[in-house]
Amino acid sequence: MEDKMIRKLDDRGLSLVELVIAIAMSTIVLGAVMSFLYGAQKSYRTAEYTVNLQMEAQLLMEQMSNWVMESNHIEIGGIEDSNYLVLYQIPRSKIEDTTLVRLETLGTRKIIYMNNGKLYIKIDNEASAGAFESEIKNDTLDTSFLTGTPDEEYCIGEYVISFTAKVPDGVDPNKINSVNVDIDMYEGLPSQSQSYSISDRFSLRNAVYVVESDE
């Protein structure tokens, strides 16, 4: 009789109170685990955004430094809230025996500008030195590209919220031999995001202030 009673007591299930306590404890443990995982994921995303922005900013500045050094003339402009940087490779010439001798026959113009949160470059290759010099001297730059639909092929930087090019203090605006560039970047959702800013100064390798015509 006693053995049967013991076996009956051992076969009892959980009471309602015990079940409620078990569920509550499981919920607390699960909540703590989920909170830890969410915090770890948020930290990982923040670190990932920071690394992405820093890498892109450094590569962008390095490329921009090369473009500026390859150029010999700078123009800085703006329309509405957009700022743009124009880099010219003006054909060079020299005087030999009182004759103007052309060292380069082709000119190139690179325009760096921001459009819808991305940074783009527009490249114009001129047909000849004469046409290039006439364009740079007399024609107004067509700025329709600032508000038009850009070609994604020429996107050089994503996540850009601000691009500013300025003439350094103490430099004659008519004889620009260097430029200050400031870029602000942002990636992610408002609840999980990271921002990054970078500034640098770039100098021309061989500045040209006056372009002589063939006439």
Contacts in CASP RR format, 6 or more apart in sequence:
PFRMAT RR
TARGET T0000
AUTHOR 0000-0000-0000
METHOD contacts of the structure
MODEL  1
MEDKMIRKLDDRGLSLVELVIAIAMSTIVLGAVMSFLYGAQKSYRTAEYT
VNLQMEAQLLMEQMSNWVMESNHIEIGGIEDSNYLVLYQIPRSKIEDTTL
VRLETLGTRKIIYMNNGKLYIKIDNEASAGAFESEIKNDTLDTSFLTGTP
DEEYCIGEYVISFTAKVPDGVDPNKINSVNVDIDMYEGLPSQSQSYSISD
RFSLRNAVYVVESDE
14 22 0 8 1.000
42 192 0 8 1.000
45 188 0 8 1.000
45 192 0 8 1.000
46 192 0 8 1.000
46 193 0 8 1.000
46 194 0 8 1.000
49 187 0 8 1.000
49 188 0 8 1.000
49 193 0 8 1.000
49 194 0 8 1.000
50 194 0 8 1.000
50 196 0 8 1.000
52 159 0 8 1.000
52 187 0 8 1.000
53 159 0 8 1.000
53 185 0 8 1.000
53 186 0 8 1.000
53 187 0 8 1.000
53 194 0 8 1.000
53 195 0 8 1.000
53 196 0 8 1.000
54 196 0 8 1.000
56 157 0 8 1.000
56 158 0 8 1.000
56 159 0 8 1.000
56 185 0 8 1.000
57 183 0 8 1.000
57 185 0 8 1.000
57 196 0 8 1.000
57 198 0 8 1.000
58 198 0 8 1.000
60 119 0 8 1.000
60 156 0 8 1.000
60 157 0 8 1.000
60 183 0 8 1.000
61 181 0 8 1.000
61 183 0 8 1.000
61 198 0 8 1.000
61 200 0 8 1.000
63 156 0 8 1.000
64 112 0 8 1.000
64 181 0 8 1.000
64 200 0 8 1.000
64 202 0 8 1.000
65 200 0 8 1.000
65 202 0 8 1.000
67 87 0 8 1.000
67 110 0 8 1.000
67 112 0 8 1.000
67 121 0 8 1.000
68 74 0 8 1.000
68 87 0 8 1.000
68 179 0 8 1.000
68 202 0 8 1.000
68 203 0 8 1.000
68 204 0 8 1.000
69 202 0 8 1.000
69 203 0 8 1.000
69 204 0 8 1.000
69 205 0 8 1.000
70 87 0 8 1.000
70 89 0 8 1.000
70 205 0 8 1.000
71 87 0 8 1.000
71 88 0 8 1.000
71 89 0 8 1.000
71 110 0 8 1.000
71 204 0 8 1.000
72 88 0 8 1.000
72 89 0 8 1.000
72 90 0 8 1.000
72 92 0 8 1.000
72 204 0 8 1.000
72 205 0 8 1.000
72 206 0 8 1.000
72 207 0 8 1.000
72 208 0 8 1.000
73 87 0 8 1.000
73 88 0 8 1.000
73 89 0 8 1.000
73 90 0 8 1.000
73 136 0 8 1.000
73 204 0 8 1.000
73 207 0 8 1.000
73 208 0 8 1.000
73 209 0 8 1.000
73 211 0 8 1.000
74 85 0 8 1.000
74 86 0 8 1.000
74 87 0 8 1.000
74 88 0 8 1.000
74 176 0 8 1.000
74 177 0 8 1.000
74 178 0 8 1.000
74 179 0 8 1.000
74 204 0 8 1.000
75 85 0 8 1.000
75 86 0 8 1.000
75 88 0 8 1.000
75 141 0 8 1.000
75 176 0 8 1.000
76 83 0 8 1.000
76 84 0 8 1.000
76 85 0 8 1.000
76 86 0 8 1.000
76 165 0 8 1.000
76 166 0 8 1.000
76 167 0 8 1.000
76 176 0 8 1.000
76 179 0 8 1.000
77 83 0 8 1.000
77 84 0 8 1.000
77 85 0 8 1.000
77 86 0 8 1.000
77 165 0 8 1.000
78 84 0 8 1.000
78 143 0 8 1.000
78 146 0 8 1.000
79 143 0 8 1.000
79 146 0 8 1.000
80 146 0 8 1.000
80 147 0 8 1.000
82 113 0 8 1.000
82 114 0 8 1.000
82 115 0 8 1.000
82 146 0 8 1.000
82 147 0 8 1.000
83 113 0 8 1.000
83 114 0 8 1.000
83 163 0 8 1.000
83 164 0 8 1.000
83 165 0 8 1.000
84 111 0 8 1.000
84 112 0 8 1.000
84 113 0 8 1.000
84 114 0 8 1.000
84 143 0 8 1.000
84 146 0 8 1.000
84 165 0 8 1.000
85 111 0 8 1.000
85 112 0 8 1.000
85 113 0 8 1.000
85 165 0 8 1.000
85 179 0 8 1.000
85 181 0 8 1.000
86 109 0 8 1.000
86 110 0 8 1.000
86 111 0 8 1.000
86 112 0 8 1.000
86 141 0 8 1.000
87 109 0 8 1.000
87 110 0 8 1.000
87 111 0 8 1.000
87 112 0 8 1.000
88 107 0 8 1.000
88 108 0 8 1.000
88 109 0 8 1.000
88 110 0 8 1.000
88 136 0 8 1.000
88 208 0 8 1.000
89 104 0 8 1.000
89 107 0 8 1.000
89 108 0 8 1.000
89 109 0 8 1.000
90 107 0 8 1.000
90 132 0 8 1.000
90 133 0 8 1.000
90 136 0 8 1.000
90 208 0 8 1.000
90 211 0 8 1.000
91 102 0 8 1.000
91 103 0 8 1.000
91 104 0 8 1.000
91 105 0 8 1.000
91 106 0 8 1.000
91 107 0 8 1.000
91 129 0 8 1.000
91 130 0 8 1.000
91 132 0 8 1.000
91 133 0 8 1.000
92 102 0 8 1.000
92 103 0 8 1.000
92 104 0 8 1.000
92 206 0 8 1.000
92 208 0 8 1.000
93 100 0 8 1.000
93 101 0 8 1.000
93 102 0 8 1.000
93 103 0 8 1.000
93 129 0 8 1.000
93 212 0 8 1.000
94 100 0 8 1.000
94 101 0 8 1.000
94 103 0 8 1.000
95 101 0 8 1.000
100 212 0 8 1.000
100 214 0 8 1.000
102 129 0 8 1.000
104 129 0 8 1.000
105 128 0 8 1.000
105 129 0 8 1.000
106 125 0 8 1.000
106 126 0 8 1.000
106 127 0 8 1.000
106 128 0 8 1.000
106 129 0 8 1.000
106 132 0 8 1.000
107 125 0 8 1.000
107 126 0 8 1.000
107 129 0 8 1.000
107 132 0 8 1.000
108 123 0 8 1.000
108 124 0 8 1.000
108 125 0 8 1.000
108 126 0 8 1.000
109 123 0 8 1.000
109 124 0 8 1.000
109 126 0 8 1.000
109 132 0 8 1.000
109 136 0 8 1.000
110 121 0 8 1.000
110 122 0 8 1.000
110 123 0 8 1.000
110 124 0 8 1.000
111 121 0 8 1.000
111 122 0 8 1.000
111 123 0 8 1.000
111 124 0 8 1.000
111 141 0 8 1.000
111 145 0 8 1.000
112 119 0 8 1.000
112 120 0 8 1.000
112 121 0 8 1.000
112 156 0 8 1.000
112 163 0 8 1.000
112 165 0 8 1.000
113 119 0 8 1.000
113 120 0 8 1.000
113 121 0 8 1.000
113 122 0 8 1.000
113 145 0 8 1.000
113 146 0 8 1.000
113 163 0 8 1.000
114 120 0 8 1.000
114 160 0 8 1.000
114 162 0 8 1.000
114 163 0 8 1.000
115 145 0 8 1.000
115 146 0 8 1.000
115 147 0 8 1.000
115 148 0 8 1.000
115 150 0 8 1.000
116 150 0 8 1.000
117 158 0 8 1.000
117 159 0 8 1.000
117 160 0 8 1.000
117 161 0 8 1.000
118 150 0 8 1.000
118 155 0 8 1.000
118 157 0 8 1.000
118 158 0 8 1.000
118 159 0 8 1.000
118 160 0 8 1.000
119 155 0 8 1.000
119 156 0 8 1.000
119 157 0 8 1.000
119 158 0 8 1.000
119 160 0 8 1.000
119 163 0 8 1.000
119 183 0 8 1.000
120 150 0 8 1.000
120 151 0 8 1.000
120 154 0 8 1.000
120 155 0 8 1.000
120 156 0 8 1.000
121 154 0 8 1.000
121 156 0 8 1.000
122 145 0 8 1.000
122 154 0 8 1.000
123 154 0 8 1.000
126 132 0 8 1.000
126 135 0 8 1.000
129 214 0 8 1.000
130 213 0 8 1.000
130 214 0 8 1.000
133 211 0 8 1.000
133 212 0 8 1.000
133 213 0 8 1.000
133 214 0 8 1.000
134 213 0 8 1.000
136 211 0 8 1.000
137 211 0 8 1.000
137 213 0 8 1.000
159 185 0 8 1.000
159 186 0 8 1.000
159 187 0 8 1.000
160 183 0 8 1.000
160 184 0 8 1.000
160 185 0 8 1.000
161 184 0 8 1.000
161 185 0 8 1.000
161 186 0 8 1.000
161 195 0 8 1.000
162 182 0 8 1.000
162 183 0 8 1.000
162 184 0 8 1.000
163 181 0 8 1.000
163 182 0 8 1.000
163 183 0 8 1.000
164 181 0 8 1.000
164 182 0 8 1.000
164 183 0 8 1.000
165 179 0 8 1.000
165 180 0 8 1.000
165 181 0 8 1.000
166 179 0 8 1.000
166 180 0 8 1.000
166 181 0 8 1.000
166 182 0 8 1.000
167 173 0 8 1.000
167 176 0 8 1.000
167 179 0 8 1.000
167 180 0 8 1.000
168 178 0 8 1.000
168 179 0 8 1.000
168 180 0 8 1.000
168 201 0 8 1.000
171 177 0 8 1.000
171 178 0 8 1.000
174 209 0 8 1.000
175 207 0 8 1.000
175 209 0 8 1.000
176 204 0 8 1.000
176 207 0 8 1.000
177 203 0 8 1.000
177 204 0 8 1.000
177 207 0 8 1.000
178 201 0 8 1.000
178 202 0 8 1.000
178 203 0 8 1.000
178 204 0 8 1.000
179 201 0 8 1.000
179 202 0 8 1.000
180 199 0 8 1.000
180 200 0 8 1.000
180 201 0 8 1.000
181 199 0 8 1.000
181 200 0 8 1.000
181 201 0 8 1.000
181 202 0 8 1.000
182 197 0 8 1.000
182 198 0 8 1.000
182 199 0 8 1.000
183 197 0 8 1.000
183 198 0 8 1.000
183 199 0 8 1.000
184 195 0 8 1.000
184 196 0 8 1.000
184 197 0 8 1.000
185 195 0 8 1.000
185 196 0 8 1.000
185 197 0 8 1.000
185 198 0 8 1.000
186 193 0 8 1.000
186 194 0 8 1.000
186 195 0 8 1.000
186 196 0 8 1.000
187 193 0 8 1.000
187 194 0 8 1.000
188 194 0 8 1.000
END
